[in-house]
Structure formats: structure tokens, C-alpha cells
Amino acid sequence: MTVKKQFYTFLICTLLTLVSCQEKKEIKAVKTGSHPNLILTTKSVSEIKANLGNTPILDKTLKKTIAEVDAALEKGIDVPMPEDMAGGYTHTQHKLNYANMQKAGVLFQLLDDEKYAIFVRDMLLEYAKIFPTFNTHPEPRSYATGKFFWQCLNDSNWLTYTSQAYDCIYSWLPKEQTDYLNKNLFRPYADFLSVENPKYFNRVHNHSTWGNVAVGMIGLVMGDDELINRALYGLDKSNVDLTEKDNDGGFIYDKDGKAGFLANVDSPFSPDGFYTEGPYYQRYAMYPFLIFAAALQNKKPALKIFEYKNGVLIKAVDALLNLTDADGEFFPLNDGQKGMSYFTPSLVSAVNIAYYYGKQDARLLSVAKKQGSVQLDATGLKVAIALKNGEEKPFIKQSMQLSDGSKGDEGGIGILRYNHKDETMALVYKYAAQGLSHGHYDKLSFSMYENGEEVLQDYGLSRFVNVAQKNGGGYLKENKTYAKHTIAHNTITQNETSHFNYDFEAGSKNHPEKYVFNVADENFQMVSAKEKNAYPGTEMHRTFIMIKDESLAKPFIVDICKVASEQKNQYDLPFHYFGQIISTSFKYEVPKTLSILGQKHGYNHIWKEGSGTANAESIQFTWLDNRKFYSLTAATNKNDEIILARIGANDPEFNLRKDPSIIIRKKNTQNTVYASIIESHGTYNPVKEVAHNAYSNFKNIKVLSDDANYTAVKLQFKNGKEKTIILANLEHSKDKKHTINIHNKNYNWVGAYYYK
């Protein structure tokens, strides 16, 4: 026997020993029958068993799963009566129960150890015992109150995972027990989540996706075609009020009046795979989308679910991975909690399924390798074998544009990226649609990242997920009073009023328009979009350009925002930065007593810490964060007000982060151009106490001219070099010839822009 074979023989023995170290009943073979056939199948079980000890990442995952489930078995079954909201004891225990049942079901199939089946069976019998003893969860704070959890959404999580466990032991259970569970737990549970909660089930939203999938998954296990069709196509809407709103701010159905799983694939996803609610909720929804798709592919292959809408579910995984920073953390667009990354279990599942049912994209293998685990099913096995064979390729995130809207015609997200060895930079420009109830009022907003760190931030959501002390783990009121508002984002607020006057219906009916996305030249990457409806009578046209100049070590960003209105207004453009102020070119005063910036629309949560007047045609602001120096160089009018601000006013429970911003305010102005340069230009070493390149590379930026057709700005470097940028505001065809005279100098070019 070779050393390699000896090692794998030893590993197999070790894995089997782990499951036999506790006293248990006699091990019996799995009974014959058609189960499992949902995620695991009898064929995939045999294939995984044949590869145990020969696929390191799968073996590692199996070993970890055994340890987790054995610990749960040692602790014993605990099915408490529901009491707590998110983060509380009963909520957390029910989450642990469905996760452990799902894993135990898999272990029963892969290890033929009856103790795991007994654990699942006994747990299900406990749930079946208490299910009919109460109507709903005692905490009625959701528009759709659940049974074991405070909202139907979490109950759907339970049923989605538990269906997989049930499938794994279905053929092992005697028929009288499956009949009992079907009648007393699973069918009533499916009806509860659907016909008894139509507002929840017939919605187009990540909540409904989970509900549809939960009902569909248990329907597939029980062979209940009525439940399967209900899941795919929704309820009969003759008894459903399509106009009733929920407490999230809207009750939105598919525009064609459709509901169900397929409608939730059709409507929220763009053809590029972008999910309109944003990457945080796309991450959350990808598990039910893909796990149900995999089950449908196994049990109803004629549906060809992975080909549906031109394979959008597979595209969605690629889109989602690209909506992350250098560390794999999702950009917090719309309601998004910072720190969530593709290391979450739902993305392990997504990557495995996308690799298996897609085109075996070798880039996905490098993500799976970083994740360090796989699903214990056919998809995970395929990934594990490919990794063992060294087939992975790097997943290099490139500049890209993702459209929004079911047809891809409702704006989108533009990402400009710079990659050089270990140095990365990303600018994320949001000109997308409202994003359903999780959307923010932040048209033409942006954020900026360097090496995985936020430089200019999107606030994200105001919520401590599953932290019971903070509103039971639910959304905080500050999500609606600050985080969603326009001033919380790096975009223009007019007259201290959020976009669409913070009206959900108005926001849902409108979206920005893509104008230009051109990244053909890696040294001059450009994205541009327009917004005409956020404020009646006002049009905003904002362009970002990432420029890599040969004289500078890093690229810099040029931000040009043209505003045209039918009347004079006050405009505020904030830049939400991190760190400490190093220097300013303008004078400012710091009040002895802080005052709030405004009375509503998020302004009531902002302290005015300092202010001054620009008193120049260009200002400069430098700050230090993560040992790096950054500068904002902005064109100004002499009477523009510069405000140094900080979040935290009217926040007695300290729910908001105390982050700073600099706001450029233009008063009594009709038409204007905000033009800025954002650069990362130096470092500070606290050990050597040395600052390197701590000063900006730019002298100033000027607006040379602006009219309906063209906007021109000049960049002046400190080394004496000058560059002129001219944007064509109406004609952006790459073949269009342009001629303009500015200050007695003619400029001629072809395409959307001039840069020289």
C-alpha cells in the first residue's frame, strides 16, 4: 500500500471513528426507497462515500460537521415555546435546531449512522407536538407574524432547511410517522406560510422568496404537486389585496401581477444578475433561490430552471461576487450590514451550485478555496475534486457595469477598478432603481475603497442583526430617520429634502438613466448617469473618471456633477470619510455649543461641528485614515459654505455611528457644477514616525465652462502639468464628432469625452 493510500485509509477510519465514539443504538442500513432526492440523491450519496478521504476540502467540511452535530446530540433536544425576537434564546435555539437537523440528515446518509436519523425524527416529533398548541408567535411586530419565530421569514428558513433533513430520513421512517408528520406539521406549516399569510407569500421580495421555497421544498419531499405549483406560481390572487401596504414601506408585486418563485426570479433580477434589493439581501436570498433550483433540477428537470431567464441564477452568483471589496465583503448598497462577506454559508452554497450547474467556471474554485468548505452534496463534491486537481483560476474583479430592473433598463451599478499587484482601488457608483422596501434615497451616490478598506462610505443599514438588546435584533427607527435619507450618502440633497421627498411610491416609479460606461482604456475609466425625477424641475448629471497618470503612483478620481434646475435652490454635497482631519485650505470656526444641521430628512441626526466659507475658486481637504493620506480638491464659488459635520444628533440610545463628513453647500443657486478630485497619495508610519507624500499632488481644479451641451474642467498638478476634461452632455456616441471653443481655444474630438 502506498503512503498516499495509507493516509486516505487512515482519514476514512478517523472520520468513521468520530461518529462511533459515543454510545449508540445498533446501526441500520438506510431503507430502500426514492429518498433522498431533494439536494442529496441516492446517486450522489454513493459518489460522496466513494470519495471520502480523497477530497481534502470535503473531508475537512465533513469532520467539522460531525463535530458540530455530535455536540448538539450531546446537549440533547431543546424545542422551546416561542418567546423572543431575533437574538433571544428561543429564536436562537430554533435556528440551531433547523441547522443541526439539516446537517444530521446529511450525516445519516453519508455515514449510515442511525443516531443522526433518530435525532432528526425526535426533533420533528417535538415540533409536531407543539405546533397546534398556539396560533402565532407572541411578539406581533411583523406584518406577517410567524409561528416559531416572530416573523414568517424565519419560519420559512426553518422549513427550507428542515425539508432537507426530512428528505434524508423519509425512507427510514415508518409510513405511519411520515403520515403523522405530513398531516400534523408539514402540510399545516406550508398552509400557514402561504394561504394564511398571503401578504407575505404573494409578494415580490426576498421574504416571499424564502416563503415560496419553503413551501416548494416540503412539497417536493412529500410529493405534493399542489404545494409545488403554489410555490412556483403563487396563490390565487382573487382573495389577496394587492394594494395593502406593509410596515416596510411598500407592498410590491410583479408588474404583471404575478407571484411565486418564478416571479421572484423574473422581477427583482436584471439580465446581468443584479438583484434590485442590493447585494446584502441578494446574498441572503441566493440560498433559497439556488437550493430550490437544485432540488427542482433533481426532481423536475423538465422545468430547466437553470436555463430560466437566460440562466440568470448562475449569472447572479458572478454578479454578487463582483459586488465585493478586496476582502470579499459586500458593498453595503441599500439596506446592507457592513462586514457581511462571501464567507457566509449561503455563498458557499451559491458558489458550489453555480460551479456545478454552470459552465464549471474555474474562477469560482479560487473563491471556494478561500471559503475553506463545501456543501456535502454532489455540487460540493465536484468542487472538492476540481480543487484537489488544482483546476482553480484567480477570481480577479474587473471594472464592470451591472444593469438594474427585470429588463435591464432601470439604471444600474458601475464599478471602476484598479488592480496592481497587491494594490486595489474601487469606485462604486449607484444609479439603480429604488430597490423595493430595502432601497435608499441615494440616486447618483458613490463609495470608494482601497485595499478592501472604505475611504468614502455608504452608511449601510441602521440595525444590529440578532442583537436582542437593540430592538430585538430588528431594524432601528434610525434606519428610516437617517440611514435611508439622501444626506447619509455621497450625493446631492436639494433644499434639505431627500430624493422623491422620501416617498416610496414615487421612488419606485422612477430611476436614473445610464449615460456612459467606458473602461476600454484602463488609464481612463469613465461612468456617467443622469437623474431627472428626484426633484421636480431639477436634473442631475454625474460622471466619475478613474485616471491613472504616469506621474502618480496611484489612480485618482475626478467627480463632475452638473445640476440644472428651473429655480434657485440650496444644494448640499457631502463626502462621508473616515479618520482624522490633517489640513484644510479654508478657514473655519468651531462653535462652543453644537447645533443640528436641520430638522428632518436625516439632517436632524447631524451635528454641525464647524463651518467656513470657501473664499476661493478651489478648496483642499486632507485627512488620514488607515495610515494613508487622502485629499479632496474641489472647485468652489467664493461664497460656498464648507461644513464639517458628524452623525449622532438626536440619538439618545446611541444607535448611530459617530462618523464624520465634509459638506459643500451652495445656497441660492440655480445651475451649477460640482467638480472634485479624490486621491490617495501618501502613507504614515507610526513606528518610524515618518509621513511620506503627505501633501496632495494637485494645485486646484477649475470649471472652465458649462452649458447644456458641454462641461469642461481643468486639473492643475503641483508639478505644473495641466489636463483638460470636456464632457459631452447630450451626445455620447463613440463616433460623434465634437468641436467647442473655450476662452478662444478650439477643442476637437470624437466620442463622449476629451482628455488632454
Backbone hydrogen bonds, N-H to C=O, Kabsch-Sander energy under -0.5 kcal/mol:
donor,donor_aa,acceptor,acceptor_aa,energy
6,Q,2,T,-2.5
7,F,3,V,-2.3
8,Y,4,K,-2.2
9,T,5,K,-2.5
10,F,6,Q,-2.4
11,L,7,F,-2.4
12,I,8,Y,-2.4
13,C,9,T,-2.1
14,T,10,F,-2.4
15,L,11,L,-2.5
16,L,12,I,-2.3
17,T,13,C,-2.2
18,L,14,T,-1.9
19,V,15,L,-0.8
20,S,17,T,-1.2
21,C,17,T,-0.7
38,L,40,L,-0.7
42,T,36,P,-0.9
45,V,41,T,-2.6
46,S,42,T,-1.6
47,E,43,K,-2.1
48,I,44,S,-2.6
49,K,45,V,-2.4
50,A,46,S,-1.9
51,N,47,E,-0.8
51,N,48,I,-1.0
52,L,48,I,-0.6
52,L,49,K,-0.9
54,N,51,N,-2.2
58,L,55,T,-0.6
59,D,55,T,-2.8
60,K,56,P,-2.6
61,T,57,I,-1.8
62,L,58,L,-2.7
63,K,59,D,-2.6
64,K,60,K,-2.1
65,T,61,T,-2.4
66,I,62,L,-2.6
67,A,63,K,-2.0
68,E,64,K,-2.2
69,V,65,T,-2.6
70,D,66,I,-2.7
71,A,67,A,-1.6
72,A,68,E,-1.5
73,L,69,V,-2.6
74,E,70,D,-2.3
75,K,71,A,-1.7
76,G,72,A,-1.9
86,A,472,G,-0.6
88,G,85,M,-2.1
92,T,88,G,-2.6
93,Q,89,Y,-2.7
94,H,90,T,-2.2
95,K,91,H,-1.7
96,L,92,T,-2.4
97,N,93,Q,-2.4
98,Y,94,H,-2.0
99,A,95,K,-2.1
100,N,96,L,-2.8
101,M,97,N,-2.5
102,Q,98,Y,-2.1
103,K,99,A,-2.0
104,A,100,N,-2.7
105,G,101,M,-2.6
106,V,102,Q,-1.6
107,L,103,K,-2.5
108,F,104,A,-2.4
109,Q,105,G,-1.6
110,L,106,V,-2.5
111,L,107,L,-2.8
112,D,108,F,-1.3
114,E,112,D,-0.7
116,Y,113,D,-1.4
117,A,113,D,-0.6
118,I,114,E,-2.6
119,F,115,K,-1.9
120,V,116,Y,-1.9
121,R,117,A,-3.0
122,D,118,I,-3.0
123,M,119,F,-1.9
124,L,120,V,-2.6
125,L,121,R,-2.4
126,E,122,D,-1.6
127,Y,123,M,-2.1
128,A,124,L,-2.8
129,K,125,L,-1.4
130,I,126,E,-1.7
131,F,127,Y,-2.2
133,T,130,I,-1.7
134,F,131,F,-0.8
137,H,146,G,-2.9
141,R,139,E,-1.3
152,C,144,A,-2.8
154,N,151,Q,-0.9
155,D,151,Q,-1.3
156,S,152,C,-2.4
157,N,153,L,-1.6
158,W,154,N,-2.2
159,L,155,D,-2.3
160,T,156,S,-2.4
161,Y,157,N,-2.3
162,T,158,W,-2.8
163,S,159,L,-2.0
164,Q,160,T,-0.8
164,Q,161,Y,-0.6
165,A,161,Y,-1.4
166,Y,162,T,-2.9
167,D,163,S,-2.3
168,C,164,Q,-1.5
169,I,165,A,-1.1
169,I,166,Y,-0.5
170,Y,166,Y,-1.1
172,W,169,I,-0.6
173,L,169,I,-1.9
177,Q,174,P,-1.2
178,T,174,P,-1.8
179,D,175,K,-2.7
180,Y,176,E,-1.6
181,L,177,Q,-2.8
182,N,178,T,-2.8
183,K,179,D,-2.2
184,N,180,Y,-2.8
185,L,181,L,-2.0
186,F,181,L,-2.5
187,R,182,N,-2.4
189,Y,185,L,-2.0
190,A,186,F,-2.4
191,D,187,R,-2.3
192,F,188,P,-2.4
193,L,189,Y,-2.2
194,S,190,A,-0.8
194,S,191,D,-0.5
196,E,191,D,-2.3
197,N,194,S,-1.1
200,Y,197,N,-0.9
201,F,197,N,-2.6
202,N,198,P,-2.5
203,R,200,Y,-0.8
204,V,252,I,-2.4
205,H,203,R,-0.8
209,T,205,H,-1.9
210,W,206,N,-1.8
211,G,207,H,-1.9
212,N,208,S,-3.7
213,V,209,T,-2.6
214,A,210,W,-2.6
215,V,211,G,-2.1
216,G,212,N,-2.5
217,M,213,V,-3.3
218,I,214,A,-1.9
219,G,215,V,-1.8
220,L,216,G,-2.2
221,V,217,M,-2.0
222,M,218,I,-2.4
223,G,219,G,-1.1
224,D,219,G,-2.6
225,D,223,G,-0.9
228,I,224,D,-1.9
229,N,225,D,-2.6
230,R,226,E,-2.2
231,A,227,L,-2.3
232,L,228,I,-2.2
233,Y,229,N,-2.6
234,G,230,R,-2.0
237,K,235,L,-0.5
239,N,236,D,-1.0
240,V,237,K,-1.3
242,L,240,V,-0.8
249,G,246,D,-1.4
254,D,258,K,-1.4
257,G,254,D,-2.8
259,A,233,Y,-0.6
261,F,231,A,-3.2
262,L,232,L,-1.8
264,N,260,G,-1.8
265,V,261,F,-0.9
266,D,262,L,-2.7
267,S,263,A,-2.7
269,F,265,V,-0.6
270,S,274,F,-2.4
273,G,270,S,-2.0
276,T,268,P,-2.1
276,T,274,F,-0.5
278,G,275,Y,-2.4
282,Q,278,G,-2.1
283,R,279,P,-2.8
284,Y,280,Y,-1.3
285,A,281,Y,-2.3
286,M,282,Q,-1.9
287,Y,283,R,-0.6
289,F,285,A,-2.4
290,L,286,M,-2.7
291,I,287,Y,-3.0
292,F,288,P,-2.0
293,A,289,F,-1.5
294,A,290,L,-2.5
295,A,291,I,-1.9
296,L,292,F,-3.0
297,Q,293,A,-2.5
298,N,294,A,-1.7
299,K,295,A,-2.4
300,K,296,L,-3.4
303,L,300,K,-1.9
304,K,301,P,-1.6
307,E,304,K,-1.8
308,Y,304,K,-0.5
308,Y,305,I,-0.9
310,N,307,E,-1.0
311,G,307,E,-0.5
312,V,308,Y,-1.5
314,I,311,G,-0.7
315,K,311,G,-1.9
316,A,312,V,-2.2
317,V,313,L,-0.8
317,V,314,I,-0.6
318,D,314,I,-1.2
319,A,315,K,-2.6
320,L,316,A,-2.4
321,L,317,V,-2.2
322,N,318,D,-1.6
323,L,319,A,-0.8
323,L,320,L,-0.7
324,T,321,L,-0.5
325,D,329,E,-2.6
328,G,325,D,-2.0
330,F,340,M,-2.5
331,F,323,L,-2.3
333,L,331,F,-2.3
335,D,438,H,-1.9
336,G,334,N,-1.0
340,M,337,Q,-1.2
342,Y,328,G,-2.0
344,T,341,S,-1.6
347,L,344,T,-1.6
348,V,344,T,-1.2
349,S,345,P,-2.2
350,A,346,S,-1.8
351,V,347,L,-2.7
352,N,348,V,-2.1
353,I,349,S,-2.6
354,A,350,A,-2.7
355,Y,351,V,-2.1
356,Y,352,N,-2.3
357,Y,353,I,-2.8
358,G,354,A,-1.3
360,Q,355,Y,-1.0
362,A,360,Q,-0.5
364,L,361,D,-1.5
365,L,361,D,-0.6
366,S,362,A,-0.8
366,S,393,K,-0.6
367,V,363,R,-1.1
368,A,364,L,-2.5
369,K,365,L,-2.4
370,K,366,S,-1.6
371,Q,367,V,-2.5
372,G,368,A,-1.8
373,S,368,A,-0.6
377,D,375,Q,-1.7
381,L,377,D,-2.4
382,K,378,A,-2.1
383,V,379,T,-1.9
384,A,380,G,-2.7
385,I,381,L,-2.6
386,A,382,K,-2.2
387,L,383,V,-2.6
388,K,384,A,-2.3
389,N,385,I,-1.7
390,G,387,L,-1.6
391,E,386,A,-2.3
393,K,362,A,-1.9
396,I,394,P,-1.1
397,K,395,F,-0.6
398,Q,396,I,-0.6
400,M,415,I,-1.8
402,L,413,I,-2.9
403,S,401,Q,-0.5
404,D,411,G,-2.5
408,G,405,G,-1.6
410,E,404,D,-2.5
412,G,431,Y,-1.5
413,I,402,L,-2.7
414,G,429,Y,-2.5
415,I,400,M,-3.0
416,L,414,G,-0.5
416,L,427,L,-2.4
418,Y,425,M,-2.5
420,H,423,E,-2.8
423,E,420,H,-2.8
425,M,418,Y,-2.0
426,A,449,Y,-2.3
427,L,416,L,-2.6
428,V,447,S,-2.8
429,Y,414,G,-3.1
429,Y,427,L,-0.6
430,K,428,V,-0.5
430,K,445,S,-3.1
431,Y,412,G,-2.5
431,Y,429,Y,-0.7
438,H,435,G,-1.0
439,G,436,L,-1.9
441,Y,484,K,-2.6
442,D,440,H,-1.4
444,L,430,K,-1.1
445,S,430,K,-1.0
445,S,442,D,-1.3
446,F,490,N,-0.5
447,S,428,V,-1.7
448,M,456,L,-2.3
449,Y,426,A,-2.8
450,E,453,E,-2.6
451,N,424,T,-1.8
453,E,450,E,-2.3
455,V,448,M,-3.2
456,L,448,M,-1.3
457,Q,576,H,-2.6
459,Y,488,A,-0.8
461,L,336,G,-1.7
463,R,461,L,-0.7
464,F,474,G,-0.6
465,V,463,R,-0.7
466,N,473,G,-0.7
467,V,464,F,-2.1
468,A,466,N,-0.8
470,K,467,V,-1.7
471,N,469,Q,-1.0
472,G,468,A,-1.8
473,G,467,V,-1.0
473,G,470,K,-1.5
474,G,471,N,-1.9
476,L,462,S,-2.2
479,N,476,L,-2.1
480,K,477,K,-1.2
481,T,477,K,-1.6
482,Y,478,E,-2.0
483,A,478,E,-1.9
484,K,479,N,-1.9
485,H,482,Y,-1.8
487,I,601,H,-0.5
488,A,485,H,-1.1
489,H,486,T,-2.2
491,T,489,H,-1.9
493,T,572,D,-2.4
494,Q,497,T,-0.8
495,N,493,T,-0.5
495,N,570,Q,-3.1
497,T,494,Q,-1.6
499,H,441,Y,-0.5
500,F,534,A,-2.5
501,N,498,S,-1.9
502,Y,499,H,-1.9
503,D,500,F,-1.3
504,F,502,Y,-0.6
507,G,503,D,-2.4
508,S,504,F,-2.4
509,K,505,E,-1.1
510,N,506,A,-0.6
510,N,507,G,-0.8
513,E,530,K,-2.9
515,Y,528,S,-2.6
516,V,528,S,-1.6
518,N,526,M,-2.9
522,E,520,A,-0.7
524,F,521,D,-2.0
525,Q,546,M,-2.4
526,M,518,N,-2.6
527,V,544,F,-2.4
528,S,516,V,-3.0
529,A,542,R,-2.1
530,K,513,E,-2.4
531,E,540,M,-2.9
538,T,535,Y,-2.2
539,E,564,A,-3.2
540,M,531,E,-2.9
541,H,562,K,-2.6
542,R,529,A,-2.1
543,T,560,I,-2.8
544,F,527,V,-2.9
545,I,558,V,-2.2
546,M,525,Q,-2.7
547,I,545,I,-0.6
547,I,556,F,-2.8
548,K,523,N,-2.0
549,D,547,I,-0.7
552,L,549,D,-1.7
556,F,547,I,-2.3
557,I,678,I,-2.9
558,V,545,I,-2.7
559,D,557,I,-0.5
559,D,676,S,-2.7
560,I,543,T,-2.8
560,I,558,V,-0.5
561,C,559,D,-0.5
561,C,674,Y,-3.4
562,K,541,H,-3.1
562,K,560,I,-0.6
563,V,672,T,-3.1
564,A,539,E,-2.5
566,E,537,G,-1.5
569,N,669,T,-3.1
571,Y,666,K,-2.8
572,D,493,T,-2.3
573,L,664,I,-1.9
575,F,662,I,-2.1
577,Y,575,F,-1.0
578,F,455,V,-0.6
580,Q,624,L,-2.3
582,I,622,T,-3.1
583,S,622,T,-1.7
585,S,620,Q,-2.3
589,E,611,S,-2.9
595,S,608,K,-0.6
597,L,603,Y,-0.9
597,L,606,I,-2.2
598,G,603,Y,-1.0
602,G,481,T,-0.6
603,Y,600,K,-1.8
605,H,602,G,-1.8
606,I,603,Y,-1.6
607,W,646,R,-3.5
608,K,595,S,-2.7
609,E,607,W,-0.9
609,E,644,L,-1.9
610,G,644,L,-1.5
611,S,589,E,-1.8
612,G,642,I,-2.0
614,A,640,D,-2.8
615,N,638,K,-2.9
619,I,634,A,-2.7
621,F,632,L,-2.2
622,T,583,S,-2.8
623,W,630,Y,-2.3
624,L,580,Q,-2.5
625,D,628,K,-2.5
628,K,625,D,-1.9
629,F,682,G,-2.4
630,Y,623,W,-2.6
631,S,679,E,-2.1
632,L,621,F,-2.8
633,T,631,S,-0.5
633,T,677,I,-2.6
634,A,619,I,-2.3
634,A,632,L,-0.5
635,A,675,A,-3.1
636,T,617,E,-1.6
640,D,637,N,-1.9
641,E,665,R,-2.1
642,I,612,G,-3.0
643,I,641,E,-0.6
643,I,663,I,-2.8
644,L,610,G,-3.1
645,A,643,I,-0.6
645,A,661,S,-2.7
646,R,607,W,-1.9
647,I,659,D,-2.6
648,G,605,H,-2.4
649,A,605,H,-1.5
651,D,648,G,-0.6
654,F,651,D,-1.9
659,D,657,R,-1.1
661,S,645,A,-2.1
662,I,575,F,-1.7
663,I,643,I,-2.8
664,I,573,L,-2.3
665,R,641,E,-3.1
665,R,663,I,-0.7
666,K,571,Y,-2.7
667,K,665,R,-0.5
669,T,569,N,-2.8
672,T,563,V,-2.4
674,Y,561,C,-3.0
675,A,673,V,-0.6
676,S,559,D,-2.6
677,I,633,T,-2.8
678,I,557,I,-2.7
679,E,631,S,-2.1
680,S,555,P,-0.6
681,H,629,F,-2.1
681,H,679,E,-0.5
682,G,629,F,-0.9
683,T,692,H,-1.7
684,Y,627,R,-2.3
685,N,690,V,-2.7
689,E,685,N,-1.7
690,V,685,N,-1.5
692,H,683,T,-3.2
692,H,690,V,-0.5
699,K,716,Q,-3.3
700,N,716,Q,-1.3
702,K,714,K,-2.5
704,L,702,K,-0.8
704,L,712,A,-1.8
705,S,712,A,-1.4
707,D,710,Y,-2.3
711,T,727,L,-1.7
712,A,705,S,-2.8
713,V,725,I,-2.7
714,K,702,K,-2.6
715,L,723,K,-3.3
716,Q,700,N,-2.5
717,F,715,L,-0.6
717,F,721,K,-2.9
718,K,697,N,-2.5
720,G,717,F,-1.4
723,K,715,L,-2.2
725,I,713,V,-2.8
726,I,754,Y,-2.1
727,L,711,T,-3.0
728,A,752,A,-2.5
729,N,709,N,-3.1
729,N,727,L,-0.7
730,L,709,N,-0.7
732,H,730,L,-0.6
736,K,733,S,-1.2
738,H,749,W,-3.2
740,I,747,Y,-2.0
742,I,740,I,-0.5
742,I,745,K,-2.8
745,K,742,I,-0.9
747,Y,740,I,-2.8
749,W,738,H,-1.9
751,G,736,K,-2.8
754,Y,726,I,-2.2
756,K,724,T,-1.8
